Amino acid sequence: MNFKCVVIDDEQYAVDAMAKYIADMPGLTLFKTFTSSLLAESLRSKTRFLIFITSHAKHALTAFDLQVNQYLLKPISFAKFALTINFLLEGLEPTRPVLQQVQKKGLQFIKADQKNSFHYIDPEEILFIQAAKNYVHIYTDKDSFVTHMGLNHIEAALAPNNFIRISKSYIIAKNAIRKIEGNQVRLKNNETFQIGETYKSNFTAFIKENMIRQKP
């Protein structure tokens, strides 16, 4: 079963982000996009599901008046979007490979250093993420990005199967790891990081889970 989607947001970057999410979601097809939020009120009687996404909690009453199926607060990660779609469509089809998609995706758009400016970042290209006071540096194979955000917020937006926190200041991509020596881990770009004591047990558990063992 395939569902046609209509995206309405008065900010074009938000429309583009949601269009990307829909393109990455099996069973969904983007039908039309609009930048006039007033259209949302006329869709309730014309659509099976209506999801209300906003940056302001004060719009909750409006959403409930429209009898929306889901109410979400921005920013919305792909994981959150996919889980919401999975919840709405549960029972409509025997199986839906949504959870597999959630494991692959995560962070998509971050705010840049200029007003109304945003960076698109493919999470599969991220090597590591570094906290620096009130900013976060995101490093990929070919580029680096800076955003005014806490590392905890970035960590929450990432797919946990693909990334691991190794210290107070660093998150690394699991598939970028090339060597581990004691409390140090080296990535494929030859950057070396110290594993913090607080995060050592979790990292050790991750290594043991993925260790190839000789059969008895």
C-alpha positions as a Markdown table, in Angstrom:
| # | Residue | x | y | z |
|---|---|---|---|---|
| 1 | Met | 0.0 | 0.0 | 0.0 |
| 2 | Asn | 1.3 | 3.4 | -1.0 |
| 3 | Phe | 0.3 | 6.7 | 0.7 |
| 4 | Lys | 0.4 | 10.1 | -1.0 |
| 5 | Cys | 1.6 | 12.9 | 1.2 |
| 6 | Val | 1.0 | 16.6 | 1.2 |
| 7 | Val | 3.4 | 18.8 | 3.1 |
| 8 | Ile | 2.4 | 22.3 | 4.2 |
| 9 | Asp | 4.8 | 24.7 | 6.0 |
| 10 | Asp | 5.4 | 28.4 | 5.7 |
| 11 | Glu | 9.2 | 27.8 | 5.8 |
| 12 | Gln | 10.6 | 26.3 | 2.7 |
| 13 | Tyr | 13.5 | 24.6 | 4.5 |
| 14 | Ala | 11.0 | 22.7 | 6.6 |
| 15 | Val | 9.1 | 21.6 | 3.5 |
| 16 | Asp | 12.4 | 20.4 | 1.9 |
| 17 | Ala | 13.3 | 18.5 | 5.1 |
| 18 | Met | 9.9 | 16.7 | 5.3 |
| 19 | Ala | 10.1 | 15.9 | 1.6 |
| 20 | Lys | 13.4 | 14.2 | 2.1 |
| 21 | Tyr | 12.0 | 12.2 | 5.0 |
| 22 | Ile | 9.1 | 11.1 | 2.9 |
| 23 | Ala | 11.4 | 10.1 | 0.0 |
| 24 | Asp | 13.4 | 7.9 | 2.5 |
| 25 | Met | 10.3 | 6.2 | 3.9 |
| 26 | Pro | 9.0 | 3.0 | 2.2 |
| 27 | Gly | 5.3 | 3.2 | 1.4 |
| 28 | Leu | 5.1 | 7.0 | 1.2 |
| 29 | Thr | 5.1 | 9.3 | -1.9 |
| 30 | Leu | 5.3 | 13.1 | -1.9 |
| 31 | Phe | 2.2 | 14.4 | -3.8 |
| 32 | Lys | 2.3 | 18.1 | -3.3 |
| 33 | Thr | 3.9 | 20.8 | -1.1 |
| 34 | Phe | 2.6 | 24.2 | -0.1 |
| 35 | Thr | 3.9 | 27.2 | 1.9 |
| 36 | Ser | 0.5 | 28.5 | 3.0 |
| 37 | Ser | -0.3 | 27.0 | 6.5 |
| 38 | Leu | -3.9 | 28.1 | 6.1 |
| 39 | Leu | -4.5 | 25.1 | 3.8 |
| 40 | Ala | -4.0 | 22.7 | 6.7 |
| 41 | Glu | -7.5 | 23.4 | 8.1 |
| 42 | Ser | -9.1 | 22.3 | 4.8 |
| 43 | Leu | -7.4 | 19.0 | 4.7 |
| 44 | Arg | -9.0 | 17.2 | 7.6 |
| 45 | Ser | -12.0 | 16.0 | 5.6 |
| 46 | Lys | -9.8 | 15.1 | 2.6 |
| 47 | Thr | -7.0 | 13.0 | 4.2 |
| 48 | Arg | -6.9 | 9.8 | 6.1 |
| 49 | Phe | -4.1 | 11.0 | 8.5 |
| 50 | Leu | -3.2 | 14.5 | 9.5 |
| 51 | Ile | 0.0 | 15.2 | 11.4 |
| 52 | Phe | 0.5 | 18.6 | 13.0 |
| 53 | Ile | 4.2 | 19.7 | 13.3 |
| 54 | Thr | 5.0 | 23.0 | 15.0 |
| 55 | Ser | 7.8 | 24.8 | 16.8 |
| 56 | His | 5.4 | 26.2 | 19.4 |
| 57 | Ala | 3.4 | 24.2 | 22.0 |
| 58 | Lys | 0.8 | 27.0 | 22.1 |
| 59 | His | -0.6 | 25.7 | 18.9 |
| 60 | Ala | -1.7 | 22.5 | 20.6 |
| 61 | Leu | -5.4 | 23.6 | 21.0 |
| 62 | Thr | -5.6 | 24.4 | 17.3 |
| 63 | Ala | -4.2 | 21.0 | 16.4 |
| 64 | Phe | -6.8 | 19.2 | 18.7 |
| 65 | Asp | -9.6 | 21.3 | 17.2 |
| 66 | Leu | -8.6 | 20.0 | 13.8 |
| 67 | Gln | -8.7 | 16.4 | 15.2 |
| 68 | Val | -5.2 | 15.7 | 14.1 |
| 69 | Asn | -3.8 | 12.1 | 14.3 |
| 70 | Gln | -0.4 | 13.1 | 15.7 |
| 71 | Tyr | 1.0 | 16.3 | 17.2 |
| 72 | Leu | 4.8 | 16.8 | 17.1 |
| 73 | Leu | 7.1 | 19.6 | 18.2 |
| 74 | Lys | 10.1 | 20.6 | 16.1 |
| 75 | Pro | 12.9 | 19.8 | 15.6 |
| 76 | Ile | 11.8 | 16.4 | 14.2 |
| 77 | Ser | 14.5 | 13.7 | 13.5 |
| 78 | Phe | 14.0 | 11.1 | 10.8 |
| 79 | Ala | 13.8 | 8.5 | 13.6 |
| 80 | Lys | 10.9 | 10.3 | 15.3 |
| 81 | Phe | 9.1 | 10.8 | 11.9 |
| 82 | Ala | 9.5 | 7.2 | 11.0 |
| 83 | Leu | 8.2 | 5.9 | 14.4 |
| 84 | Thr | 5.2 | 8.2 | 14.1 |
| 85 | Ile | 4.4 | 6.9 | 10.6 |
| 86 | Asn | 4.9 | 3.4 | 11.8 |
| 87 | Phe | 2.5 | 4.0 | 14.7 |
| 88 | Leu | -0.2 | 5.4 | 12.4 |
| 89 | Leu | 0.0 | 2.7 | 9.8 |
| 90 | Glu | 0.3 | -0.2 | 12.3 |
| 91 | Gly | -2.3 | -2.8 | 11.4 |
| 92 | Leu | -3.0 | -1.4 | 7.9 |
| 93 | Glu | -0.4 | -3.7 | 6.4 |
| 94 | Pro | 1.1 | -7.0 | 7.6 |
| 95 | Thr | 4.6 | -5.8 | 7.7 |
| 96 | Arg | 6.4 | -2.4 | 7.2 |
| 97 | Pro | 10.2 | -2.1 | 7.1 |
| 98 | Val | 10.1 | 1.2 | 8.9 |
| 99 | Leu | 12.2 | 0.3 | 11.9 |
| 100 | Gln | 15.0 | -0.8 | 9.5 |
| 101 | Gln | 15.0 | 2.7 | 8.1 |
| 102 | Val | 15.1 | 4.3 | 11.5 |
| 103 | Gln | 18.4 | 2.4 | 12.2 |
| 104 | Lys | 20.0 | 4.0 | 9.2 |
| 105 | Lys | 18.9 | 7.5 | 9.5 |
| 106 | Gly | 18.9 | 10.3 | 12.1 |
| 107 | Leu | 20.3 | 13.8 | 12.0 |
| 108 | Gln | 19.4 | 15.6 | 8.7 |
| 109 | Phe | 19.3 | 19.4 | 9.1 |
| 110 | Ile | 21.1 | 21.6 | 11.5 |
| 111 | Lys | 21.1 | 25.4 | 11.9 |
| 112 | Ala | 24.1 | 27.2 | 10.4 |
| 113 | Asp | 25.7 | 30.3 | 11.9 |
| 114 | Gln | 23.6 | 32.7 | 9.8 |
| 115 | Lys | 19.9 | 33.5 | 10.4 |
| 116 | Asn | 17.5 | 31.3 | 8.4 |
| 117 | Ser | 20.5 | 29.2 | 7.2 |
| 118 | Phe | 20.7 | 25.4 | 7.5 |
| 119 | His | 23.1 | 22.6 | 6.7 |
| 120 | Tyr | 21.9 | 19.3 | 5.3 |
| 121 | Ile | 24.1 | 16.5 | 6.8 |
| 122 | Asp | 23.8 | 12.8 | 5.7 |
| 123 | Pro | 24.4 | 10.9 | 9.0 |
| 124 | Glu | 26.1 | 8.1 | 7.0 |
| 125 | Glu | 28.9 | 10.5 | 6.2 |
| 126 | Ile | 29.6 | 11.6 | 9.8 |
| 127 | Leu | 32.9 | 10.5 | 11.3 |
| 128 | Phe | 32.8 | 12.2 | 14.7 |
| 129 | Ile | 31.1 | 15.0 | 16.6 |
| 130 | Gln | 32.8 | 17.3 | 19.0 |
| 131 | Ala | 31.4 | 19.6 | 21.7 |
| 132 | Ala | 33.0 | 23.0 | 22.1 |
| 133 | Lys | 31.3 | 25.1 | 24.8 |
| 134 | Asn | 27.9 | 26.2 | 23.4 |
| 135 | Tyr | 28.7 | 24.8 | 19.9 |
| 136 | Val | 29.0 | 21.5 | 18.3 |
| 137 | His | 31.4 | 20.6 | 15.4 |
| 138 | Ile | 30.3 | 17.8 | 13.1 |
| 139 | Tyr | 33.0 | 16.3 | 10.9 |
| 140 | Thr | 32.4 | 14.2 | 7.8 |
| 141 | Asp | 34.7 | 12.7 | 5.2 |
| 142 | Lys | 34.9 | 15.9 | 3.2 |
| 143 | Asp | 33.7 | 18.8 | 5.4 |
| 144 | Ser | 32.9 | 20.1 | 8.8 |
| 145 | Phe | 29.9 | 22.0 | 10.2 |
| 146 | Val | 29.3 | 24.1 | 13.3 |
| 147 | Thr | 25.9 | 24.6 | 15.0 |
| 148 | His | 24.8 | 26.4 | 18.2 |
| 149 | Met | 23.5 | 23.3 | 20.0 |
| 150 | Gly | 24.4 | 21.0 | 22.9 |
| 151 | Leu | 26.0 | 17.6 | 22.3 |
| 152 | Asn | 23.2 | 15.9 | 24.2 |
| 153 | His | 20.7 | 17.3 | 21.7 |
| 154 | Ile | 22.8 | 16.1 | 18.8 |
| 155 | Glu | 23.1 | 12.6 | 20.4 |
| 156 | Ala | 19.3 | 12.4 | 20.8 |
| 157 | Ala | 18.9 | 13.1 | 17.1 |
| 158 | Leu | 21.3 | 10.4 | 16.0 |
| 159 | Ala | 20.4 | 6.7 | 15.3 |
| 160 | Pro | 21.9 | 4.9 | 18.3 |
| 161 | Asn | 22.9 | 1.9 | 16.2 |
| 162 | Asn | 25.2 | 4.0 | 14.2 |
| 163 | Phe | 26.9 | 6.2 | 16.8 |
| 164 | Ile | 28.4 | 5.9 | 20.2 |
| 165 | Arg | 29.4 | 8.4 | 22.9 |
| 166 | Ile | 33.0 | 7.9 | 24.0 |
| 167 | Ser | 33.5 | 10.9 | 26.3 |
| 168 | Lys | 32.0 | 14.1 | 27.5 |
| 169 | Ser | 33.0 | 15.9 | 24.4 |
| 170 | Tyr | 32.9 | 13.3 | 21.6 |
| 171 | Ile | 30.5 | 11.0 | 19.7 |
| 172 | Ile | 32.0 | 8.8 | 17.0 |
| 173 | Ala | 30.5 | 6.8 | 14.1 |
| 174 | Lys | 30.8 | 3.1 | 14.7 |
| 175 | Asn | 31.5 | 2.3 | 11.1 |
| 176 | Ala | 34.4 | 4.8 | 11.2 |
| 177 | Ile | 36.4 | 2.9 | 13.8 |
| 178 | Arg | 39.6 | 1.3 | 12.5 |
| 179 | Lys | 41.6 | 0.4 | 15.6 |
| 180 | Ile | 41.3 | 0.2 | 19.4 |
| 181 | Glu | 44.3 | 0.3 | 21.7 |
| 182 | Gly | 43.6 | 0.3 | 25.4 |
| 183 | Asn | 41.6 | 3.5 | 26.0 |
| 184 | Gln | 42.2 | 5.0 | 22.6 |
| 185 | Val | 40.2 | 4.5 | 19.4 |
| 186 | Arg | 41.4 | 5.5 | 15.9 |
| 187 | Leu | 39.1 | 6.3 | 13.1 |
| 188 | Lys | 39.5 | 5.8 | 9.4 |
| 189 | Asn | 40.7 | 9.4 | 9.0 |
| 190 | Asn | 43.5 | 8.6 | 11.5 |
| 191 | Glu | 42.0 | 10.8 | 14.2 |
| 192 | Thr | 42.6 | 9.3 | 17.6 |
| 193 | Phe | 40.4 | 9.8 | 20.7 |
| 194 | Gln | 40.6 | 9.0 | 24.4 |
| 195 | Ile | 37.7 | 6.9 | 25.8 |
| 196 | Gly | 36.4 | 8.5 | 28.9 |
| 197 | Glu | 36.0 | 6.5 | 32.1 |
| 198 | Thr | 32.3 | 7.2 | 32.4 |
| 199 | Tyr | 31.7 | 5.8 | 28.9 |
| 200 | Lys | 34.2 | 3.0 | 29.0 |
| 201 | Ser | 31.9 | 0.2 | 30.1 |
| 202 | Asn | 29.3 | 1.0 | 27.4 |
| 203 | Phe | 32.0 | 1.1 | 24.8 |
| 204 | Thr | 33.5 | -2.2 | 26.0 |
| 205 | Ala | 30.0 | -3.8 | 25.8 |
| 206 | Phe | 29.7 | -2.5 | 22.2 |
| 207 | Ile | 33.0 | -4.1 | 21.3 |
| 208 | Lys | 32.1 | -7.4 | 22.9 |
| 209 | Glu | 28.8 | -7.5 | 21.1 |
| 210 | Asn | 30.5 | -7.1 | 17.7 |
| 211 | Met | 33.5 | -9.3 | 18.4 |
| 212 | Ile | 34.1 | -12.3 | 16.0 |
| 213 | Arg | 34.7 | -15.3 | 18.2 |
| 214 | Gln | 36.1 | -18.7 | 17.4 |
| 215 | Lys | 33.6 | -21.5 | 17.8 |
| 216 | Pro | 34.5 | -24.0 | 20.5 |
